[in-house]
Amino acid sequence: MTQLISPIGQVYDIPILTYSATSAYLSSKDDYPQVWRSVAPDSVRVLAWIELCKFYQWANVIVLDESS
């Protein structure tokens, strides 16, 4: 999924943050300059999401997860 979305990030100059993309080739900044991968435990990730929801007053969000 990250490979499909990457061109959109490049066109609009928007970073793509992903924690589930594990393919090594996504580390290539020549091919995927907008992709940033980070692996954090669920406890850290969920707390960050909660803080974002509070800050932006989001009542609903969509969590996109890829497990292939």
Predicted model as a PDB file, atoms N, CA, C, CB and O in Angstrom, pLDDT in the B-factor column:
MODEL        1                                                                  
ATOM      1  N   MET A   1       0.810  -1.173   0.000  1.00 73.00           N  
ATOM      2  CA  MET A   1       0.000   0.000   0.000  1.00 73.00           C  
ATOM      3  C   MET A   1       0.866   1.255   0.000  1.00 73.00           C  
ATOM      4  CB  MET A   1      -0.929  -0.012   1.184  1.00 73.00           C  
ATOM      5  O   MET A   1       0.529   2.231  -0.669  1.00 73.00           O  
ATOM      6  N   THR A   2       1.958   1.248   0.726  1.00 76.00           N  
ATOM      7  CA  THR A   2       2.839   2.408   0.794  1.00 76.00           C  
ATOM      8  C   THR A   2       3.372   2.768  -0.585  1.00 76.00           C  
ATOM      9  CB  THR A   2       3.997   2.143   1.755  1.00 76.00           C  
ATOM     10  O   THR A   2       3.485   3.945  -0.925  1.00 76.00           O  
ATOM     11  N   GLN A   3       3.697   1.755  -1.375  1.00 78.00           N  
ATOM     12  CA  GLN A   3       4.203   2.008  -2.728  1.00 78.00           C  
ATOM     13  C   GLN A   3       3.157   2.706  -3.585  1.00 78.00           C  
ATOM     14  CB  GLN A   3       4.632   0.698  -3.393  1.00 78.00           C  
ATOM     15  O   GLN A   3       3.500   3.555  -4.408  1.00 78.00           O  
ATOM     16  N   LEU A   4       1.891   2.363  -3.404  1.00 78.00           N  
ATOM     17  CA  LEU A   4       0.819   2.972  -4.195  1.00 78.00           C  
ATOM     18  C   LEU A   4       0.564   4.421  -3.793  1.00 78.00           C  
ATOM     19  CB  LEU A   4      -0.462   2.166  -4.048  1.00 78.00           C  
ATOM     20  O   LEU A   4       0.254   5.259  -4.639  1.00 78.00           O  
ATOM     21  N   ILE A   5       0.693   4.708  -2.518  1.00 79.00           N  
ATOM     22  CA  ILE A   5       0.408   6.045  -2.006  1.00 79.00           C  
ATOM     23  C   ILE A   5       1.600   6.987  -2.165  1.00 79.00           C  
ATOM     24  CB  ILE A   5       0.007   5.965  -0.545  1.00 79.00           C  
ATOM     25  O   ILE A   5       1.423   8.204  -2.222  1.00 79.00           O  
ATOM     26  N   SER A   6       2.796   6.442  -2.235  1.00 80.00           N  
ATOM     27  CA  SER A   6       4.014   7.254  -2.309  1.00 80.00           C  
ATOM     28  C   SER A   6       3.986   8.314  -3.409  1.00 80.00           C  
ATOM     29  CB  SER A   6       5.196   6.360  -2.521  1.00 80.00           C  
ATOM     30  O   SER A   6       4.367   9.453  -3.138  1.00 80.00           O  
ATOM     31  N   PRO A   7       3.557   8.005  -4.632  1.00 84.00           N  
ATOM     32  CA  PRO A   7       3.535   9.050  -5.670  1.00 84.00           C  
ATOM     33  C   PRO A   7       2.638  10.234  -5.308  1.00 84.00           C  
ATOM     34  CB  PRO A   7       3.072   8.457  -6.986  1.00 84.00           C  
ATOM     35  O   PRO A   7       2.929  11.367  -5.692  1.00 84.00           O  
ATOM     36  N   ILE A   8       1.566   9.988  -4.585  1.00 82.00           N  
ATOM     37  CA  ILE A   8       0.677  11.083  -4.177  1.00 82.00           C  
ATOM     38  C   ILE A   8       1.413  12.001  -3.208  1.00 82.00           C  
ATOM     39  CB  ILE A   8      -0.626  10.531  -3.525  1.00 82.00           C  
ATOM     40  O   ILE A   8       1.307  13.224  -3.300  1.00 82.00           O  
ATOM     41  N   GLY A   9       2.156  11.407  -2.284  1.00 79.00           N  
ATOM     42  CA  GLY A   9       2.949  12.208  -1.360  1.00 79.00           C  
ATOM     43  C   GLY A   9       3.985  13.040  -2.082  1.00 79.00           C  
ATOM     44  O   GLY A   9       4.243  14.184  -1.707  1.00 79.00           O  
ATOM     45  N   GLN A  10       4.584  12.465  -3.127  1.00 82.00           N  
ATOM     46  CA  GLN A  10       5.590  13.201  -3.895  1.00 82.00           C  
ATOM     47  C   GLN A  10       4.962  14.360  -4.655  1.00 82.00           C  
ATOM     48  CB  GLN A  10       6.308  12.265  -4.871  1.00 82.00           C  
ATOM     49  O   GLN A  10       5.507  15.464  -4.660  1.00 82.00           O  
ATOM     50  N   VAL A  11       3.820  14.122  -5.298  1.00 85.00           N  
ATOM     51  CA  VAL A  11       3.157  15.168  -6.089  1.00 85.00           C  
ATOM     52  C   VAL A  11       2.766  16.352  -5.208  1.00 85.00           C  
ATOM     53  CB  VAL A  11       1.909  14.601  -6.796  1.00 85.00           C  
ATOM     54  O   VAL A  11       2.968  17.506  -5.587  1.00 85.00           O  
ATOM     55  N   TYR A  12       2.207  16.066  -4.037  1.00 84.00           N  
ATOM     56  CA  TYR A  12       1.723  17.122  -3.152  1.00 84.00           C  
ATOM     57  C   TYR A  12       2.727  17.520  -2.072  1.00 84.00           C  
ATOM     58  CB  TYR A  12       0.446  16.685  -2.504  1.00 84.00           C  
ATOM     59  O   TYR A  12       2.427  18.358  -1.221  1.00 84.00           O  
ATOM     60  N   ASP A  13       3.926  16.917  -2.104  1.00 82.00           N  
ATOM     61  CA  ASP A  13       4.991  17.200  -1.136  1.00 82.00           C  
ATOM     62  C   ASP A  13       4.495  17.012   0.299  1.00 82.00           C  
ATOM     63  CB  ASP A  13       5.520  18.631  -1.327  1.00 82.00           C  
ATOM     64  O   ASP A  13       4.674  17.872   1.162  1.00 82.00           O  
ATOM     65  N   ILE A  14       3.860  15.845   0.521  1.00 80.00           N  
ATOM     66  CA  ILE A  14       3.322  15.493   1.835  1.00 80.00           C  
ATOM     67  C   ILE A  14       4.064  14.263   2.346  1.00 80.00           C  
ATOM     68  CB  ILE A  14       1.779  15.231   1.766  1.00 80.00           C  
ATOM     69  O   ILE A  14       4.160  13.267   1.629  1.00 80.00           O  
ATOM     70  N   PRO A  15       4.590  14.307   3.566  1.00 77.00           N  
ATOM     71  CA  PRO A  15       5.254  13.130   4.117  1.00 77.00           C  
ATOM     72  C   PRO A  15       4.271  11.986   4.347  1.00 77.00           C  
ATOM     73  CB  PRO A  15       5.953  13.484   5.423  1.00 77.00           C  
ATOM     74  O   PRO A  15       3.116  12.211   4.707  1.00 77.00           O  
ATOM     75  N   ILE A  16       4.730  10.789   4.142  1.00 77.00           N  
ATOM     76  CA  ILE A  16       3.950   9.592   4.415  1.00 77.00           C  
ATOM     77  C   ILE A  16       4.620   8.902   5.591  1.00 77.00           C  
ATOM     78  CB  ILE A  16       3.855   8.643   3.154  1.00 77.00           C  
ATOM     79  O   ILE A  16       5.755   8.437   5.485  1.00 77.00           O  
ATOM     80  N   LEU A  17       3.918   8.840   6.702  1.00 73.00           N  
ATOM     81  CA  LEU A  17       4.441   8.217   7.910  1.00 73.00           C  
ATOM     82  C   LEU A  17       3.833   6.830   8.026  1.00 73.00           C  
ATOM     83  CB  LEU A  17       4.131   9.076   9.176  1.00 73.00           C  
ATOM     84  O   LEU A  17       2.613   6.676   7.974  1.00 73.00           O  
ATOM     85  N   THR A  18       4.661   5.841   8.180  1.00 76.00           N  
ATOM     86  CA  THR A  18       4.145   4.481   8.273  1.00 76.00           C  
ATOM     87  C   THR A  18       4.905   3.695   9.325  1.00 76.00           C  
ATOM     88  CB  THR A  18       4.234   3.777   6.919  1.00 76.00           C  
ATOM     89  O   THR A  18       6.115   3.847   9.490  1.00 76.00           O  
ATOM     90  N   TYR A  19       4.182   2.868  10.019  1.00 68.00           N  
ATOM     91  CA  TYR A  19       4.824   1.998  10.998  1.00 68.00           C  
ATOM     92  C   TYR A  19       4.719   0.545  10.593  1.00 68.00           C  
ATOM     93  CB  TYR A  19       4.212   2.198  12.369  1.00 68.00           C  
ATOM     94  O   TYR A  19       5.357  -0.318  11.197  1.00 68.00           O  
ATOM     95  N   SER A  20       3.925   0.268   9.582  1.00 66.00           N  
ATOM     96  CA  SER A  20       3.718  -1.134   9.210  1.00 66.00           C  
ATOM     97  C   SER A  20       4.510  -1.546   7.974  1.00 66.00           C  
ATOM     98  CB  SER A  20       2.252  -1.388   8.971  1.00 66.00           C  
ATOM     99  O   SER A  20       4.621  -2.738   7.689  1.00 66.00           O  
ATOM    100  N   ALA A  21       5.055  -0.601   7.245  1.00 68.00           N  
ATOM    101  CA  ALA A  21       5.813  -0.927   6.036  1.00 68.00           C  
ATOM    102  C   ALA A  21       7.211  -1.388   6.426  1.00 68.00           C  
ATOM    103  CB  ALA A  21       5.888   0.294   5.076  1.00 68.00           C  
ATOM    104  O   ALA A  21       7.997  -0.619   6.980  1.00 68.00           O  
ATOM    105  N   THR A  22       7.510  -2.630   6.137  1.00 70.00           N  
ATOM    106  CA  THR A  22       8.790  -3.189   6.575  1.00 70.00           C  
ATOM    107  C   THR A  22       9.753  -3.491   5.424  1.00 70.00           C  
ATOM    108  CB  THR A  22       8.544  -4.447   7.357  1.00 70.00           C  
ATOM    109  O   THR A  22      10.878  -3.928   5.664  1.00 70.00           O  
ATOM    110  N   SER A  23       9.335  -3.269   4.207  1.00 74.00           N  
ATOM    111  CA  SER A  23      10.194  -3.578   3.066  1.00 74.00           C  
ATOM    112  C   SER A  23      11.411  -2.662   3.040  1.00 74.00           C  
ATOM    113  CB  SER A  23       9.410  -3.453   1.753  1.00 74.00           C  
ATOM    114  O   SER A  23      11.282  -1.440   3.125  1.00 74.00           O  
ATOM    115  N   ALA A  24      12.571  -3.248   2.925  1.00 74.00           N  
ATOM    116  CA  ALA A  24      13.818  -2.483   2.955  1.00 74.00           C  
ATOM    117  C   ALA A  24      13.912  -1.475   1.816  1.00 74.00           C  
ATOM    118  CB  ALA A  24      15.001  -3.423   2.897  1.00 74.00           C  
ATOM    119  O   ALA A  24      14.490  -0.403   1.995  1.00 74.00           O  
ATOM    120  N   TYR A  25      13.359  -1.792   0.654  1.00 76.00           N  
ATOM    121  CA  TYR A  25      13.475  -0.881  -0.491  1.00 76.00           C  
ATOM    122  C   TYR A  25      12.765   0.445  -0.239  1.00 76.00           C  
ATOM    123  CB  TYR A  25      12.906  -1.536  -1.743  1.00 76.00           C  
ATOM    124  O   TYR A  25      13.052   1.422  -0.932  1.00 76.00           O  
ATOM    125  N   LEU A  26      11.845   0.516   0.732  1.00 77.00           N  
ATOM    126  CA  LEU A  26      11.188   1.774   1.044  1.00 77.00           C  
ATOM    127  C   LEU A  26      12.130   2.748   1.756  1.00 77.00           C  
ATOM    128  CB  LEU A  26       9.959   1.519   1.901  1.00 77.00           C  
ATOM    129  O   LEU A  26      11.793   3.918   1.935  1.00 77.00           O  
ATOM    130  N   SER A  27      13.289   2.274   2.154  1.00 76.00           N  
ATOM    131  CA  SER A  27      14.288   3.142   2.790  1.00 76.00           C  
ATOM    132  C   SER A  27      15.038   3.996   1.773  1.00 76.00           C  
ATOM    133  CB  SER A  27      15.279   2.303   3.583  1.00 76.00           C  
ATOM    134  O   SER A  27      15.731   4.943   2.148  1.00 76.00           O  
ATOM    135  N   SER A  28      14.904   3.669   0.497  1.00 80.00           N  
ATOM    136  CA  SER A  28      15.597   4.428  -0.542  1.00 80.00           C  
ATOM    137  C   SER A  28      14.966   5.812  -0.697  1.00 80.00           C  
ATOM    138  CB  SER A  28      15.562   3.667  -1.886  1.00 80.00           C  
ATOM    139  O   SER A  28      13.834   5.935  -1.165  1.00 80.00           O  
ATOM    140  N   LYS A  29      15.699   6.843  -0.305  1.00 83.00           N  
ATOM    141  CA  LYS A  29      15.199   8.208  -0.442  1.00 83.00           C  
ATOM    142  C   LYS A  29      15.218   8.677  -1.891  1.00 83.00           C  
ATOM    143  CB  LYS A  29      16.020   9.155   0.415  1.00 83.00           C  
ATOM    144  O   LYS A  29      14.578   9.676  -2.220  1.00 83.00           O  
ATOM    145  N   ASP A  30      15.939   7.976  -2.764  1.00 84.00           N  
ATOM    146  CA  ASP A  30      15.895   8.313  -4.189  1.00 84.00           C  
ATOM    147  C   ASP A  30      14.561   7.882  -4.792  1.00 84.00           C  
ATOM    148  CB  ASP A  30      17.068   7.645  -4.945  1.00 84.00           C  
ATOM    149  O   ASP A  30      13.963   8.610  -5.583  1.00 84.00           O  
ATOM    150  N   ASP A  31      14.105   6.694  -4.411  1.00 82.00           N  
ATOM    151  CA  ASP A  31      12.860   6.148  -4.963  1.00 82.00           C  
ATOM    152  C   ASP A  31      11.629   6.575  -4.166  1.00 82.00           C  
ATOM    153  CB  ASP A  31      12.935   4.633  -5.006  1.00 82.00           C  
ATOM    154  O   ASP A  31      10.556   6.757  -4.742  1.00 82.00           O  
ATOM    155  N   TYR A  32      11.770   6.738  -2.853  1.00 81.00           N  
ATOM    156  CA  TYR A  32      10.631   7.046  -1.978  1.00 81.00           C  
ATOM    157  C   TYR A  32      10.996   8.197  -1.031  1.00 81.00           C  
ATOM    158  CB  TYR A  32      10.204   5.784  -1.165  1.00 81.00           C  
ATOM    159  O   TYR A  32      11.135   7.985   0.174  1.00 81.00           O  
ATOM    160  N   PRO A  33      11.151   9.404  -1.567  1.00 83.00           N  
ATOM    161  CA  PRO A  33      11.614  10.521  -0.737  1.00 83.00           C  
ATOM    162  C   PRO A  33      10.619  10.972   0.325  1.00 83.00           C  
ATOM    163  CB  PRO A  33      11.943  11.679  -1.609  1.00 83.00           C  
ATOM    164  O   PRO A  33      11.020  11.594   1.308  1.00 83.00           O  
ATOM    165  N   GLN A  34       9.347  10.679   0.156  1.00 80.00           N  
ATOM    166  CA  GLN A  34       8.329  11.140   1.101  1.00 80.00           C  
ATOM    167  C   GLN A  34       7.989  10.101   2.170  1.00 80.00           C  
ATOM    168  CB  GLN A  34       7.076  11.518   0.351  1.00 80.00           C  
ATOM    169  O   GLN A  34       7.219  10.393   3.085  1.00 80.00           O  
ATOM    170  N   VAL A  35       8.545   8.900   2.069  1.00 78.00           N  
ATOM    171  CA  VAL A  35       8.185   7.826   3.000  1.00 78.00           C  
ATOM    172  C   VAL A  35       9.118   7.832   4.206  1.00 78.00           C  
ATOM    173  CB  VAL A  35       8.234   6.455   2.295  1.00 78.00           C  
ATOM    174  O   VAL A  35      10.341   7.820   4.063  1.00 78.00           O  
ATOM    175  N   TRP A  36       8.527   7.850   5.379  1.00 75.00           N  
ATOM    176  CA  TRP A  36       9.261   7.798   6.637  1.00 75.00           C  
ATOM    177  C   TRP A  36       8.701   6.646   7.443  1.00 75.00           C  
ATOM    178  CB  TRP A  36       9.160   9.146   7.426  1.00 75.00           C  
ATOM    179  O   TRP A  36       7.508   6.614   7.744  1.00 75.00           O  
ATOM    180  N   ARG A  37       9.560   5.697   7.793  1.00 74.00           N  
ATOM    181  CA  ARG A  37       9.124   4.511   8.523  1.00 74.00           C  
ATOM    182  C   ARG A  37       9.599   4.578   9.966  1.00 74.00           C  
ATOM    183  CB  ARG A  37       9.646   3.234   7.846  1.00 74.00           C  
ATOM    184  O   ARG A  37      10.720   4.995  10.257  1.00 74.00           O  
ATOM    185  N   SER A  38       8.728   4.162  10.843  1.00 68.00           N  
ATOM    186  CA  SER A  38       9.069   4.130  12.253  1.00 68.00           C  
ATOM    187  C   SER A  38       8.318   2.978  12.903  1.00 68.00           C  
ATOM    188  CB  SER A  38       8.733   5.482  12.946  1.00 68.00           C  
ATOM    189  O   SER A  38       7.122   2.793  12.676  1.00 68.00           O  
ATOM    190  N   VAL A  39       9.011   2.230  13.689  1.00 69.00           N  
ATOM    191  CA  VAL A  39       8.367   1.119  14.385  1.00 69.00           C  
ATOM    192  C   VAL A  39       8.361   1.455  15.870  1.00 69.00           C  
ATOM    193  CB  VAL A  39       9.102  -0.249  14.108  1.00 69.00           C  
ATOM    194  O   VAL A  39       9.411   1.573  16.502  1.00 69.00           O  
ATOM    195  N   ALA A  40       7.188   1.602  16.400  1.00 73.00           N  
ATOM    196  CA  ALA A  40       7.038   1.900  17.831  1.00 73.00           C  
ATOM    197  C   ALA A  40       6.041   0.913  18.416  1.00 73.00           C  
ATOM    198  CB  ALA A  40       6.568   3.383  18.069  1.00 73.00           C  
ATOM    199  O   ALA A  40       5.164   0.424  17.705  1.00 73.00           O  
ATOM    200  N   PRO A  41       6.164   0.619  19.695  1.00 76.00           N  
ATOM    201  CA  PRO A  41       5.197  -0.280  20.307  1.00 76.00           C  
ATOM    202  C   PRO A  41       3.792   0.341  20.290  1.00 76.00           C  
ATOM    203  CB  PRO A  41       5.620  -0.617  21.749  1.00 76.00           C  
ATOM    204  O   PRO A  41       3.642   1.563  20.262  1.00 76.00           O  
ATOM    205  N   ASP A  42       2.783  -0.511  20.307  1.00 77.00           N  
ATOM    206  CA  ASP A  42       1.400  -0.035  20.280  1.00 77.00           C  
ATOM    207  C   ASP A  42       1.117   0.980  21.381  1.00 77.00           C  
ATOM    208  CB  ASP A  42       0.446  -1.205  20.409  1.00 77.00           C  
ATOM    209  O   ASP A  42       0.403   1.956  21.153  1.00 77.00           O  
ATOM    210  N   SER A  43       1.663   0.763  22.559  1.00 79.00           N  
ATOM    211  CA  SER A  43       1.382   1.659  23.677  1.00 79.00           C  
ATOM    212  C   SER A  43       1.830   3.092  23.382  1.00 79.00           C  
ATOM    213  CB  SER A  43       2.069   1.150  24.940  1.00 79.00           C  
ATOM    214  O   SER A  43       1.130   4.041  23.735  1.00 79.00           O  
ATOM    215  N   VAL A  44       2.968   3.254  22.749  1.00 81.00           N  
ATOM    216  CA  VAL A  44       3.470   4.581  22.399  1.00 81.00           C  
ATOM    217  C   VAL A  44       2.655   5.179  21.258  1.00 81.00           C  
ATOM    218  CB  VAL A  44       4.958   4.511  22.012  1.00 81.00           C  
ATOM    219  O   VAL A  44       2.261   6.344  21.309  1.00 81.00           O  
ATOM    220  N   ARG A  45       2.407   4.381  20.240  1.00 79.00           N  
ATOM    221  CA  ARG A  45       1.673   4.839  19.063  1.00 79.00           C  
ATOM    222  C   ARG A  45       0.261   5.278  19.442  1.00 79.00           C  
ATOM    223  CB  ARG A  45       1.616   3.732  18.000  1.00 79.00           C  
ATOM    224  O   ARG A  45      -0.184   6.344  19.015  1.00 79.00           O  
ATOM    225  N   VAL A  46      -0.442   4.487  20.228  1.00 82.00           N  
ATOM    226  CA  VAL A  46      -1.819   4.801  20.586  1.00 82.00           C  
ATOM    227  C   VAL A  46      -1.887   6.068  21.437  1.00 82.00           C  
ATOM    228  CB  VAL A  46      -2.457   3.624  21.333  1.00 82.00           C  
ATOM    229  O   VAL A  46      -2.792   6.882  21.253  1.00 82.00           O  
ATOM    230  N   LEU A  47      -0.957   6.245  22.353  1.00 88.00           N  
ATOM    231  CA  LEU A  47      -0.945   7.472  23.152  1.00 88.00           C  
ATOM    232  C   LEU A  47      -0.742   8.706  22.275  1.00 88.00           C  
ATOM    233  CB  LEU A  47       0.153   7.400  24.215  1.00 88.00           C  
ATOM    234  O   LEU A  47      -1.351   9.749  22.514  1.00 88.00           O  
ATOM    235  N   ALA A  48       0.104   8.586  21.274  1.00 85.00           N  
ATOM    236  CA  ALA A  48       0.319   9.706  20.345  1.00 85.00           C  
ATOM    237  C   ALA A  48      -0.950   9.997  19.555  1.00 85.00           C  
ATOM    238  CB  ALA A  48       1.486   9.400  19.380  1.00 85.00           C  
ATOM    239  O   ALA A  48      -1.303  11.157  19.346  1.00 85.00           O  
ATOM    240  N   TRP A  49      -1.634   8.945  19.118  1.00 83.00           N  
ATOM    241  CA  TRP A  49      -2.902   9.144  18.390  1.00 83.00           C  
ATOM    242  C   TRP A  49      -3.936   9.838  19.267  1.00 83.00           C  
ATOM    243  CB  TRP A  49      -3.459   7.795  17.895  1.00 83.00           C  
ATOM    244  O   TRP A  49      -4.651  10.729  18.809  1.00 83.00           O  
ATOM    245  N   ILE A  50      -4.010   9.426  20.524  1.00 87.00           N  
ATOM    246  CA  ILE A  50      -4.971  10.039  21.445  1.00 87.00           C  
ATOM    247  C   ILE A  50      -4.661  11.523  21.609  1.00 87.00           C  
ATOM    248  CB  ILE A  50      -4.946   9.328  22.820  1.00 87.00           C  
ATOM    249  O   ILE A  50      -5.571  12.351  21.600  1.00 87.00           O  
ATOM    250  N   GLU A  51      -3.389  11.861  21.756  1.00 89.00           N  
ATOM    251  CA  GLU A  51      -3.009  13.269  21.900  1.00 89.00           C  
ATOM    252  C   GLU A  51      -3.363  14.076  20.649  1.00 89.00           C  
ATOM    253  CB  GLU A  51      -1.508  13.385  22.189  1.00 89.00           C  
ATOM    254  O   GLU A  51      -3.821  15.214  20.749  1.00 89.00           O  
ATOM    255  N   LEU A  52      -3.148  13.480  19.467  1.00 85.00           N  
ATOM    256  CA  LEU A  52      -3.526  14.163  18.229  1.00 85.00           C  
ATOM    257  C   LEU A  52      -5.035  14.402  18.169  1.00 85.00           C  
ATOM    258  CB  LEU A  52      -3.074  13.345  17.011  1.00 85.00           C  
ATOM    259  O   LEU A  52      -5.483  15.487  17.796  1.00 85.00           O  
ATOM    260  N   CYS A  53      -5.805  13.396  18.534  1.00 87.00           N  
ATOM    261  CA  CYS A  53      -7.271  13.529  18.523  1.00 87.00           C  
ATOM    262  C   CYS A  53      -7.727  14.620  19.485  1.00 87.00           C  
ATOM    263  CB  CYS A  53      -7.939  12.188  18.893  1.00 87.00           C  
ATOM    264  O   CYS A  53      -8.620  15.403  19.159  1.00 87.00           O  
ATOM    265  N   LYS A  54      -7.127  14.674  20.652  1.00 94.00           N  
ATOM    266  CA  LYS A  54      -7.473  15.718  21.613  1.00 94.00           C  
ATOM    267  C   LYS A  54      -7.101  17.099  21.074  1.00 94.00           C  
ATOM    268  CB  LYS A  54      -6.769  15.465  22.955  1.00 94.00           C  
ATOM    269  O   LYS A  54      -7.905  18.029  21.117  1.00 94.00           O  
ATOM    270  N   PHE A  55      -5.879  17.219  20.568  1.00 92.00           N  
ATOM    271  CA  PHE A  55      -5.384  18.515  20.095  1.00 92.00           C  
ATOM    272  C   PHE A  55      -6.246  19.061  18.961  1.00 92.00           C  
ATOM    273  CB  PHE A  55      -3.930  18.391  19.630  1.00 92.00           C  
ATOM    274  O   PHE A  55      -6.624  20.233  18.973  1.00 92.00           O  
ATOM    275  N   TYR A  56      -6.560  18.204  17.974  1.00 90.00           N  
ATOM    276  CA  TYR A  56      -7.346  18.645  16.820  1.00 90.00           C  
ATOM    277  C   TYR A  56      -8.850  18.485  17.010  1.00 90.00           C  
ATOM    278  CB  TYR A  56      -6.921  17.882  15.602  1.00 90.00           C  
ATOM    279  O   TYR A  56      -9.634  18.818  16.121  1.00 90.00           O  
ATOM    280  N   GLN A  57      -9.247  17.974  18.175  1.00 92.00           N  
ATOM    281  CA  GLN A  57     -10.653  17.758  18.503  1.00 92.00           C  
ATOM    282  C   GLN A  57     -11.345  16.865  17.468  1.00 92.00           C  
ATOM    283  CB  GLN A  57     -11.379  19.101  18.605  1.00 92.00           C  
ATOM    284  O   GLN A  57     -12.470  17.130  17.042  1.00 92.00           O  
ATOM    285  N   TRP A  58     -10.645  15.811  17.081  1.00 88.00           N  
ATOM    286  CA  TRP A  58     -11.213  14.837  16.153  1.00 88.00           C  
ATOM    287  C   TRP A  58     -12.067  13.854  16.931  1.00 88.00           C  
ATOM    288  CB  TRP A  58     -10.101  14.095  15.365  1.00 88.00           C  
ATOM    289  O   TRP A  58     -11.585  13.233  17.879  1.00 88.00           O  
ATOM    290  N   ALA A  59     -13.317  13.704  16.551  1.00 88.00           N  
ATOM    291  CA  ALA A  59     -14.201  12.740  17.203  1.00 88.00           C  
ATOM    292  C   ALA A  59     -14.050  11.358  16.578  1.00 88.00           C  
ATOM    293  CB  ALA A  59     -15.662  13.204  17.114  1.00 88.00           C  
ATOM    294  O   ALA A  59     -14.291  10.348  17.240  1.00 88.00           O  
ATOM    295  N   ASN A  60     -13.653  11.305  15.312  1.00 84.00           N  
ATOM    296  CA  ASN A  60     -13.499  10.050  14.583  1.00 84.00           C  
ATOM    297  C   ASN A  60     -12.218  10.097  13.751  1.00 84.00           C  
ATOM    298  CB  ASN A  60     -14.733   9.780  13.676  1.00 84.00           C  
ATOM    299  O   ASN A  60     -11.836  11.151  13.243  1.00 84.00           O  
ATOM    300  N   VAL A  61     -11.571   8.961  13.620  1.00 77.00           N  
ATOM    301  CA  VAL A  61     -10.400   8.841  12.749  1.00 77.00           C  
ATOM    302  C   VAL A  61     -10.438   7.482  12.058  1.00 77.00           C  
ATOM    303  CB  VAL A  61      -9.073   9.016  13.558  1.00 77.00           C  
ATOM    304  O   VAL A  61     -11.155   6.574  12.479  1.00 77.00           O  
ATOM    305  N   ILE A  62      -9.671   7.361  11.014  1.00 69.00           N  
ATOM    306  CA  ILE A  62      -9.482   6.078  10.326  1.00 69.00           C  
ATOM    307  C   ILE A  62      -8.039   5.681  10.517  1.00 69.00           C  
ATOM    308  CB  ILE A  62      -9.853   6.162   8.798  1.00 69.00           C  
ATOM    309  O   ILE A  62      -7.131   6.457  10.220  1.00 69.00           O  
ATOM    310  N   VAL A  63      -7.825   4.488  11.007  1.00 73.00           N  
ATOM    311  CA  VAL A  63      -6.475   3.960  11.162  1.00 73.00           C  
ATOM    312  C   VAL A  63      -6.222   3.025   9.998  1.00 73.00           C  
ATOM    313  CB  VAL A  63      -6.289   3.226  12.536  1.00 73.00           C  
ATOM    314  O   VAL A  63      -6.945   2.047   9.810  1.00 73.00           O  
ATOM    315  N   LEU A  64      -5.207   3.321   9.225  1.00 66.00           N  
ATOM    316  CA  LEU A  64      -4.853   2.516   8.073  1.00 66.00           C  
ATOM    317  C   LEU A  64      -3.691   1.613   8.452  1.00 66.00           C  
ATOM    318  CB  LEU A  64      -4.496   3.404   6.854  1.00 66.00           C  
ATOM    319  O   LEU A  64      -2.613   2.087   8.812  1.00 66.00           O  
ATOM    320  N   ASP A  65      -3.919   0.313   8.367  1.00 69.00           N  
ATOM    321  CA  ASP A  65      -2.903  -0.655   8.749  1.00 69.00           C  
ATOM    322  C   ASP A  65      -2.767  -1.676   7.635  1.00 69.00           C  
ATOM    323  CB  ASP A  65      -3.255  -1.341  10.096  1.00 69.00           C  
ATOM    324  O   ASP A  65      -3.766  -2.142   7.088  1.00 69.00           O  
ATOM    325  N   GLU A  66      -1.564  -2.016   7.307  1.00 63.00           N  
ATOM    326  CA  GLU A  66      -1.306  -2.994   6.269  1.00 63.00           C  
ATOM    327  C   GLU A  66      -0.590  -4.181   6.891  1.00 63.00           C  
ATOM    328  CB  GLU A  66      -0.473  -2.381   5.113  1.00 63.00           C  
ATOM    329  O   GLU A  66       0.484  -4.029   7.473  1.00 63.00           O  
ATOM    330  N   SER A  67      -1.176  -5.343   6.772  1.00 62.00           N  
ATOM    331  CA  SER A  67      -0.512  -6.558   7.238  1.00 62.00           C  
ATOM    332  C   SER A  67      -0.590  -7.600   6.142  1.00 62.00           C  
ATOM    333  CB  SER A  67      -1.151  -7.088   8.555  1.00 62.00           C  
ATOM    334  O   SER A  67      -1.592  -8.297   5.983  1.00 62.00           O  
ATOM    335  N   SER A  68       0.488  -7.684   5.396  1.00 57.00           N  
ATOM    336  CA  SER A  68       0.468  -8.638   4.284  1.00 57.00           C  
ATOM    337  C   SER A  68       1.555  -9.663   4.457  1.00 57.00           C  
ATOM    338  CB  SER A  68       0.630  -7.922   2.942  1.00 57.00           C  
ATOM    339  O   SER A  68       1.702 -10.555   3.622  1.00 57.00           O  
TER     340      SER A  68                                                      
ENDMDL                                                                          
END                                                                             
